[in-house]
Amino acid sequence: MRKLSIGIIDLVAKAPTGTMWMRIMGANFVSIMPQVVATWCEEQGHDVTLVTYTGRENLIEKLPANVDLVFISSFTEAALLSYALSNLFRSRGAITVLGGPHARCYPQDAQKYFDYVLGFTDKALVHLVLRDCSQHRPTGLRLSAERHPARLPGVARRWKFIDQSLRKAPVIKIVPLLSSLSCPYSCDFCIDANVPYQPLDVDEMKKDLRFLLSKLKHPRVAWHDPNFGVHFDRCMDAIEEVVPPGGIDFIAESTLSLLSESRVMRLQRNGFKALLPGIESWFDMGKKSSTGQKTGMDKVDKVAYHVNMILRHIPYVQTNHIFGLDGDAGISPFELTKRFLDLAPGAFPAYSMLSAFGQAAPQNLDFQKANRVLPIPFHFLSNIQMNIKPKNYSWPDFYDHLIDVTKYSYSPRLLVRRFLANGETIPRWLNIVRGLSSEQFGRIAYFKAIKRLLEIDRPFRRFFEQETSDIPPYFVEKIRRDLGQFWDWLPKGAVSHDPNAYLLSAEQNCSSCKVPRVGVA
Ligand code: SF4
């Protein structure tokens, strides 16, 4: 195999940006898989350049001029930037590969713009791409391993890539680690719902932690497990064996049902500084929040009590909530969230809207069959833009509720209460910066703009009511402005996509609706 010049781009930002939040935190949102792919490529003797794009890097200058192969890892929100970059690097003779969540969610669309689109990616699959490394146009080759890789290269082998992103983080430097892949729960809306839970080798985890302690004075680690602590004792035993008390600060996402007080105290003793439990709904998902049959205000009381207990031991708690679920109706979900914040003012609330990300989750097929999915351009498909027509709300009413609850959540009164309730300096200021920067100004302004257009712009409203699939000029203009120089590289037609591609592909490929896979030799 000839030696290749390989570029790997980890898209943390969806467009050029210089916001305070991204400047401070952007480099900490790196993904692990681009580093893993970079390591596997280097092992094969290729020259590799990995760039984490936080919105400020000049990608043309950062990658070698003669790059042969460009891997891009992208969330759906950054998909249009990835399409533009693919077009740009193809024009310079490169072969392009897409991986990451967008490739798993919207492979049919991505195939139009990349030579390869990767689902589950293991070493054998990467070797296959390196050996083939050829144009597949106009339709890219879609490849997937059967499952997540059983082992990943550890921190020591990935260190040069980790270190280069740490150098970009000016204040807080966080290293991502994994102790497991996927999750044993099966929440309908989640990309991990149908993927088997897979704990990773605990000895590798210990090696990673030891290595970090040898390299950094006081490391901060974010566990990227979708649900940390499913095998709680196994993980904590490993940490206690190699990390002296207070030697590393940890951040983890975990369900409330895993967080009993004795466990939270053990987490505290072992340096856990931030936990991100999912609450999702006040009317459903009692099992994962450990509230059983309780709903409504009963669930609010129980969850607030639980979160306040966690906050007595852990300085930063972000609670994750979803609005627009089919089980929600009327003002209650929003008012109950406000009551929760009154009762647990130290929690930082993170809101998502129910969205169907292509074929990420099994229930998306039902939304597509019911013709409820809108072709909202990928650029807006983050957790703040719902692309499913709400079951129990008109769009303007839904946005009124969203604006109201968001204003309440990041009001000066609650920001001050949150500041006072958090015991440590970094969590306090993170809450303020985040509350003011991305949540208060960014989200409220966006929600207000959408609400106003729904009222005054007839074509915009017709799009949301599914009377037309023409992308409203507001969206197109915003993409053009956001992408800046990359707009000129966006392939024609890329702003639109088929919101029912998953359904179509499921009907065409097989009766059991599985993603078509290409075997790896
Ligand atoms: S508990 Fe969290 S990670 Fe697990 S399936 Fe539900 S939403 Fe996904």
Residues whose N, C-alpha, C, O or C-beta is under 5 A from the ligand:
A	BS01	SF4	C183 Y185 S186 C187 C190 D192 A193 P226 N227
